[in-house]
């Protein structure tokens, strides 16, 4: 006689679902920032929420999907840091402030710091869930900066011979100094400030700073 195993799906109330999703996001944000996507196990993610590993899939279809949702949840917080400067007229001074704010994000936000220093994790997430899903973060983080650059070019302040995407890449190089601050010792602060001012002047062809 054949024995049949019946798997009964656990039903969660709406209140339980809200609580569990919040717990999973909180745990994922902490673990992904500290040890990364690959080293974080399903058991580590689900234990604080009080659910089984099998029940995880009632909420997210993969660890990568959860990673993406953490990105989306944190993105508005990153955007808020830049909101004030983006509303100001574009200038060498405000461009330097944009870059300075980016360094603050990298030094105070463990999750986005991890994202910046381990691009292979973002590639893994993109392969699993698709470019379109990952792109849901860009309206908060990337698009406002590209709009700011485009406005500066339209106003004749930022060099219009260079595509906004390239200028964005130049701005992001500031992160390399932040990530390698140990190489600069006591000169780190001065190196960072001088680099930001030099880039801002170069991109705007200005002597303001």
Order of alpha helices (4+ residues) and beta strands (2+ residues): alpha-alpha-alpha-alpha-alpha-alpha-alpha-alpha-alpha-alpha-alpha-alpha-alpha
